[in-house]
Structure formats: structure tokens, C-alpha cells
Amino acid sequence: MSSPLRDAIAARVGRGEFPGVVALLARDDDVTVHTVGVTRFGGDVPMRRDTPFRMTSMTKPVLAAAALLLAEDDRLDLEEPVAKLLPELAGQRVLRAPDAELGDTVAAVRPIIVEDLLTFTMGYGHIVTPEGIDPPYPIVRAAEELGLVLGRPEPRTPHGPDEWIRRFGSLPLIRQPGETWLYNAGTLLLGVLLARADARPLPEILYDRVFAPLGMSQTGFWLPADRAAELPAMYMTDPATGKMTEQTDSGPELWSRPPVFPSGSAGLVSIADDYLAFARMLLNGGVHGGTRVLSAQSVAAMTRNHLSPAQIADGGFLLGGSGWGYGLAVTVADDEVSPPGRYGWSGGYGTTWFNDPGAGLIAIVLSQVGDLLWGGALQEFNRLAYEEYGRS
């Protein structure tokens, strides 16, 4: 069946930009799924509606929802210092400048609070410069030497949560808490904090509080071996050669066993319909199948912008002019896709999702080609989701 979005996906698959893509659009009970192509270049296994994908940073909104559920149960307080549950972070100092030597620090003006982890304003994360992300500053080199894996999620950190947070606590912050939006590290710390708050491993928390209530039976930090074998091959263009190459450090065997460090930033695998259940719960104000999962107040807090205009500007190309809620982006101005109010996030291995409350629209596009985010496909697919379903 032809449609604007399916035709655009098929054209890009035909040009060799993707081996295959799964796209899902939903409004109310009307759900359309497009499955195009195969799971690897040169392969013959078709993309299916239930093909599993590495969701990478689409993990972040799920973790944020879990944090809010624990807050609703008074297992944590968003305004309390993180050092209450993560004493390893007590007394962290702040670099005088992002490129300063590790010993060139000043005192923090205030403690990091739990909400800072959700809004990525804790004072630590990716350093964005005109030359790129995370230049070889002393703080970047030190984190690498500690094996923290603060950027791409693979190869994975060898450290369990307690050792990981101990090592992180040995580093100074890059900016003052509350000052600047810095991507990614906040949800890595948040995953450790949630496990401490609920006194059990993060995978158990997410299963009991999010996956089971929403019927997300194909989502987790690992898969049975037969399902892990169905993960599509992962590709990314090599900037040095301009050629798309397979990335082999996230193979099926890695996903067939529980991780040493369950990453709250990028650790989940899922399928389109599972993520739809999560997205639909948010769009419905926290209700799933007639049952309240998350309070309306928590959903509203999660999906509204918490950044100042200056913080949005400092976010550079990673934010792209959007604001940030808890674990996800929130558009604050008209853009080439829609009026403000759209929220969601993407994953660096080639996945993306948004909800538009005004249009009642959910769009999920899943590939395992990182170029989805940078080659114009993301904007095209998002625009065509509206064209396919209309704007009202």
C-alpha cells in the first residue's frame, strides 16, 4: 500500500541509504506500520513489525518515567541532593573551564539534585565545540582512562554500577550544577540512583514499573539468544572515508546476556509496538488501557521544557533549538515539522520517536543506520508522518 512516508522510505532503501526500516504511525486506535527492506545490506531477512532494535538514547524517556514513578511513591525526591543516594558524588568540585587541568577547580555553588539528572543540567556531559564533540581535554581523557564509556555505548564499560559511580565521583564536574545543558551523563547516573532508591537492580525496576504494566514484553536490557540473533546489522558512515560501514561492536552475542552496567542512557532493545505502548501512555496523560500508570502531573512535568533560551542555545546541534523536559526534547518554536509542543527523542543507532499532543499523533521510525539522524531522513520522515495522517 503506497503512502508518502512508505514511498520516501522505499526510495532511500532503494538508494542504499538503509537496508530496511520499520515505521509506525498512530492516532487514537488507528495504527499504520510500514516495513520496508531487509535487516542487513545484501541479506534476505525482511524487516518485520516485531523486529527488535537497539534503541540507544530512546532509553532515556523510559528511564525518566521510571524516576517519576519512584518519586510518586516517595522513594526519591526530585529536589533532594543526589549525594543522599550517591555519596560517592559528595564534594565534587567544578573545573574552572572545560579545558582546564583536573586540579584547576572551584567549589560547586550548589549540590546536584535529582532533577538535574533528568534535565541534563547536572554539570557533566558531552562537550560540544566547533570542531566536534568531546575534544581531547584533560577531563575527557580522564573519563576514558577510567573506562566510564560516557559517549557511544559500545564497547561497554566493564564496571558494575557501584564501581562505575565510584570512579565517576573521582572526577570534577565540567560546569556548575544548574548552569548548562550537557548531554548524556545525567541518565547514566540516574540509572544508578534509581537502583539505590528502590534497593534493587535497574532492570527489575523498569520491568515491574514500566514494561509489565504497559505490556512491553519484548523490551529489556537483553534478549534470549534466538531473538538477539534477529537484531539488524548496524551501520554508520565513516567520516574519514565517507563510506557506510558495518559496526560490529554491538553484535547479537552482546545482547544475549544481562549487561554488567545496565545503561539508563542507551541500554534498551525494543520493538515498534512496545514503544508505541509507552508513547501512547504519555500521550494519554499517563493512562494505559483505562488504568493510570503515571500521574497527569508527572507526564506534564516530563513533557514541558525546563531550559532557558540561553541553555537551549548552548545545546548546539544536539538540541537543534528544542527545549528539554525530563529525558526528552520538547519543541518550543515552529520548525520545519510542526508547531511547538512536539516531544520525543532519537537514538544514535538510527531510531526516532515523537508525540504531538496537538495533532494526537505518534510517530516511530526504527532503523540501525546512524545516518538517519544526520542525512536529512529524520526531518523528511517526520514531515511525512504529518502528511500521511494530517495535522488535525
Salt bridges, closest charged atoms under 4 A:
GLU17 OE1 - ARG12 NH1 2.65
GLU17 OE2 - ARG15 NE 3.04
ASP50 OD1 - ARG48 NE 2.80
ASP73 OD2 - ARG209 NH1 2.69
GLU80 OE1 - LYS84 NZ 3.38
GLU88 OE2 - ARG196 NH2 2.76
ASP104 OD1 - ARG96 NE 2.75
ASP116 OD2 - ARG110 NH1 2.78
ASP134 OD2 - HIS126 ND1 2.79
GLU154 OE2 - ARG156 NE 3.45
ASP162 OD1 - ARG196 NH2 3.10
GLU163 OE2 - ARG166 NH2 2.70
GLU163 OE2 - ARG167 NE 2.68
GLU179 OE1 - ARG175 NE 2.95
ASP198 OD1 - ARG75 NH1 3.08
ASP198 OD2 - ARG200 NE 2.78
ASP208 OD2 - ARG200 NH1 2.44
GLU230 OE1 - ARG48 NH2 2.93
GLU230 OE1 - ARG227 NH1 2.52
GLU246 OE1 - ARG40 NH1 3.28
ASP249 OD1 - ARG152 NH2 3.74
ASP273 OD2 - ARG49 NE 2.63
ASP335 OD2 - ARG342 NH2 2.85
GLU336 OE1 - ARG383 NH1 2.84
GLU380 OE1 - ARG12 NE 2.65
GLU388 OE2 - HIS34 NE2 2.85
